[in-house]
Amino acid sequence: MLVAHARAESPNEACGLIAGTAAVADDGVATRWLPARNRAASPRRYELHPDDLVRAVLTLDDAGESIWAIVHSHVRSPARPVNIYWHAGLAALNPSARLALASAQIGRKFLIPSSSMVC
């Protein structure tokens, strides 16, 4: 679903959230993908659409879930994290959330850098 969403959003970066049973810091496990629109509509940056973000947070709260990861795609570059994303205020959503990157250059794989895991 994540890869399909990234392909559908191309040539712009795709974004969304991965829900979890609890926060990563509390040993939560990823449960599902929640796609969001990229308000920036850009191949170089992303901004989770505020309406989608509110809807996702309310959905997670109702289900007793947490933001497990914040996801976006890289259209033309490898899935390598850049610290600027956290400076954009996303860490305020959930400071223990992972930052997951999907890249067209690595096909169906995505990287969760803070856990050094490629899925």
C-alpha positions in Angstrom: 0.0 0.0 0.0 2.8 2.4 0.8 4.6 1.7 -2.5 1.3 2.0 -4.4 0.6 5.4 -2.7 4.1 6.6 -3.6 3.7 5.6 -7.2 0.3 7.2 -7.4 1.7 10.5 -6.1 4.7 10.6 -8.5 6.2 12.8 -9.7 5.7 14.5 -6.3 6.8 13.1 -2.9 4.2 11.0 -1.2 3.6 11.1 2.6 1.7 9.5 5.4 1.8 7.8 8.7 2.4 4.3 10.0 0.1 3.4 12.9 1.4 1.3 15.8 0.2 -0.5 18.8 2.2 2.0 20.8 5.0 4.5 20.3 8.3 3.0 19.1 9.9 4.0 22.5 7.3 1.9 24.2 8.0 -1.2 22.0 5.1 -0.6 19.8 4.6 -2.6 16.6 3.6 -1.2 13.2 0.0 -2.0 12.4 -1.2 -0.1 9.3 -0.5 2.5 6.7 -2.4 5.8 6.7 -1.7 7.7 3.4 -1.9 11.5 3.4 -1.8 14.2 0.7 1.3 16.2 0.2 0.2 19.8 0.6 3.5 21.0 -0.9 2.7 19.0 -4.1 6.5 19.0 -4.8 9.0 16.4 -6.0 11.6 17.9 -3.5 9.7 18.3 -0.2 6.6 17.3 1.6 4.0 18.6 4.0 1.4 16.4 5.5 -1.9 17.9 4.5 -3.4 19.3 7.8 -6.9 17.8 7.1 -5.3 14.4 6.6 -3.2 14.8 9.7 -6.1 15.7 11.9 -8.2 12.8 10.5 -5.3 10.4 11.1 -4.7 11.5 14.6 -8.4 11.3 15.5 -8.5 7.8 13.9 -5.5 6.6 15.8 -6.8 8.1 19.1 -10.2 6.3 18.6 -8.4 3.0 17.9 -6.0 3.4 20.8 -3.0 3.5 18.4 0.0 5.8 18.1 2.0 7.4 15.4 4.7 4.7 14.9 6.4 6.4 11.8 6.2 9.4 9.7 6.7 8.5 6.0 7.6 10.3 2.8 9.1 9.3 -0.5 12.1 10.4 -2.4 11.3 10.6 -6.0 14.8 11.0 -7.5 17.2 10.1 -4.7 18.0 7.2 -2.3 16.1 6.7 1.0 18.6 8.7 3.0 17.4 10.8 5.9 18.1 14.5 6.1 17.8 16.2 9.5 15.9 19.1 8.1 12.7 17.0 8.2 12.8 16.9 11.9 13.4 20.7 12.0 10.1 21.1 10.1 8.3 20.4 13.3 7.3 16.8 12.6 9.0 15.5 15.8 6.3 17.4 17.7 3.7 14.9 16.5 5.4 12.2 18.3 9.1 12.6 19.4 9.6 8.9 19.4 8.2 8.2 16.0 10.5 6.8 13.3 11.1 8.6 10.1 10.5 6.2 7.2 11.6 6.9 3.7 10.5 5.2 0.5 12.6 5.7 -2.7 11.8 5.0 -6.3 15.5 4.1 -6.6 15.2 1.1 -4.3 11.9 -0.3 -5.6 9.7 -1.8 -3.0 12.0 -1.3 -0.1 11.8 1.4 2.4 14.2 2.5 5.1 13.5 3.2 8.7 16.8 5.0 9.5 16.4 5.3 13.2 16.2 1.6 13.5 18.7 0.8 10.7 16.1 -1.5 9.1 15.3 -1.9 5.5 12.0 -3.6 4.8 
